[in-house]
Amino acid sequence: MFRHLYDFMIRLAEHPRSLHALAVISFAESSFFPIPPDVMVIPMVLARPAMAYTIAAVCTVFSVLGGIAGYAIGYFLYDTLGAWLINLYGLQDAAAQYQHWYAEWGLWLILIKGLTPIPYKLVTIASGAAHFDALTFILASIATRGARFFIIAALLKRYGEPVRAFIEKRLDLLSWIFLIALIGGFAVIKLL
């Protein structure tokens, strides 16, 4: 079922403009798009291991820039665009809870959530809505998003061929696990 999509992602990963596509997806995911950039990072690093750290750097930079856009949405436009995006994903209660948590935990919340499959756009918009310190938000985003993407890149660069063989052998199972984790991330937020 997922073979066609996987093959498409591998072809896209090998395309000369794949870094441009990754930049767009990384930016969008941090502020409004539901699919995480890992969907491109993993096949891109598997297809071009020599570019692993360039791929991680592009993903990090544009994810943080998208996070700043999400922060601005929360800070300046929460009552209009921010609330609409939060409602679109059914995360109204979670956003209110996060704003409360920001008052108490702030930096730690950003550091933890930036590494998890919990939708990062919720973190960015809620950080802006809570008027969390912008510089601390940006530095924490660089640290967590950078750590996440550089760790993935380093592991795939080091163990790429066995990982690629494992993925290709168990593609359907891994795709379902990823899909369940993505939906689970939204569900966990909704239940909190």
C-alpha positions in Angstrom: 0.0 0.0 0.0 2.8 2.4 0.9 5.3 1.2 -1.6 4.2 3.7 -4.3 4.5 6.6 -1.8 7.9 5.3 -0.5 9.3 5.0 -4.1 8.0 8.5 -4.9 9.7 9.9 -1.7 13.0 8.2 -2.7 12.8 9.6 -6.2 12.0 13.1 -4.8 14.9 12.7 -2.3 17.2 12.2 -5.3 15.8 15.1 -7.2 18.1 18.2 -7.6 15.5 20.4 -6.0 14.7 18.1 -3.1 16.4 20.5 -0.6 13.9 23.2 -1.7 11.0 20.9 -1.1 12.4 20.0 2.3 12.7 23.6 3.2 9.1 24.3 2.3 7.8 21.3 4.2 10.0 22.0 7.2 8.8 25.6 7.4 5.1 24.7 6.8 5.1 21.9 9.4 6.2 24.2 12.2 3.3 26.6 11.7 0.4 25.0 9.9 1.1 21.8 7.9 0.3 18.4 9.6 3.0 16.2 8.2 6.4 16.3 9.9 9.5 16.8 7.7 10.9 13.4 8.8 8.9 12.0 5.9 11.4 13.6 3.6 14.5 13.7 5.8 14.7 9.9 6.2 14.5 9.0 2.4 16.7 12.0 1.5 19.5 10.8 3.9 19.1 7.2 2.7 19.3 8.3 -0.9 22.2 10.7 -0.4 24.1 9.9 2.8 27.0 12.2 1.9 24.5 15.1 2.3 23.1 14.0 5.6 24.3 17.0 7.6 23.3 19.5 4.9 19.8 17.9 4.8 19.6 18.2 8.6 20.8 21.8 8.5 18.2 22.8 5.9 15.5 21.0 7.9 16.5 22.7 11.1 16.9 26.2 9.7 13.5 26.1 8.0 11.8 24.4 10.8 12.9 27.1 13.2 11.9 29.8 10.7 8.5 28.2 10.4 8.4 28.0 14.2 9.0 31.8 14.3 6.1 32.2 11.9 3.9 30.0 14.2 5.0 32.0 17.2 4.0 35.2 15.3 0.7 33.7 14.5 0.1 32.9 18.2 1.5 36.3 19.4 -0.2 38.6 16.9 -3.0 36.6 15.3 -4.2 34.1 17.9 -7.8 35.4 18.0 -8.1 35.0 14.2 -5.6 32.8 12.3 -4.1 31.1 15.4 -7.5 30.0 16.8 -8.6 28.9 13.3 -5.5 26.6 12.9 -5.9 25.2 16.4 -9.6 24.5 15.8 -8.7 23.0 12.4 -6.7 20.3 14.2 -9.3 20.0 17.1 -6.7 21.1 19.6 -8.6 23.9 21.4 -8.4 22.3 24.9 -4.7 21.3 24.4 -3.8 24.9 23.4 -5.4 26.3 26.5 -3.6 23.6 28.6 -0.3 24.4 27.0 -0.7 28.1 27.6 -1.2 27.3 31.3 1.8 25.0 31.3 3.9 27.7 29.6 3.3 29.9 32.6 4.8 27.2 34.8 7.3 25.3 32.7 8.1 27.5 29.7 11.5 26.5 28.4 11.2 22.9 29.5 8.0 22.4 27.6 9.5 23.7 24.4 12.6 21.6 24.8 10.6 18.4 25.4 7.9 19.0 22.8 10.4 20.0 20.1 11.9 16.5 20.2 8.6 14.5 20.2 6.1 13.6 17.6 3.6 16.0 19.2 2.7 18.5 16.5 5.3 21.3 16.7 2.9 23.8 15.3 0.9 23.6 18.6 4.1 24.4 20.5 4.9 27.4 18.3 1.4 28.9 18.2 0.8 28.3 21.9 4.3 29.9 22.7 3.3 33.0 20.9 -0.2 33.1 22.4 1.4 32.8 25.9 3.8 35.6 25.0 6.7 33.4 26.0 10.1 35.1 25.6 10.8 35.1 21.9 14.6 34.8 22.1 14.3 31.8 24.5 11.8 30.3 22.2 14.1 30.6 19.2 17.1 29.2 21.0 15.1 26.3 22.4 13.7 25.6 19.0 17.2 25.6 17.4 18.4 23.2 20.1 15.5 20.7 20.0 14.8 20.8 16.3 18.5 20.7 15.5 19.1 17.8 17.9 16.2 15.9 16.4 17.2 16.3 12.8 21.0 15.9 13.2 20.5 12.8 15.3 18.3 11.2 12.6 20.8 12.3 9.9 23.8 10.9 11.9 22.2 7.6 12.6 21.0 7.2 9.0 24.4 8.2 7.6 26.2 5.7 9.9 23.7 2.8 9.6 21.9 3.8 6.4 22.1 0.7 4.3 20.9 -1.7 7.0 18.2 0.8 7.9 17.1 1.2 4.3 17.0 -2.6 3.9 15.0 -2.9 7.1 12.5 -0.1 5.9 12.1 -1.6 2.5 11.5 -5.1 3.9 8.9 -3.9 6.5 7.6 -0.8 4.7 3.9 -1.4 5.3 4.4 -2.2 9.0 6.6 0.9 9.5 4.2 3.1 7.6 1.3 2.0 9.7 3.4 2.6 12.9 4.3 6.1 11.7 0.7 6.9 10.8 -0.5 5.6 14.2 2.2 7.7 16.0 1.2 10.8 14.0 -2.5 10.4 14.9 -1.4 9.4 18.4 0.5 12.6 18.8 -2.7 14.6 18.0 -4.8 12.3 20.2 -2.4 12.8 23.2 -2.6 16.5 22.8 -6.4 16.4 22.6 -6.6 14.2 25.7 -4.3 16.4 27.8 
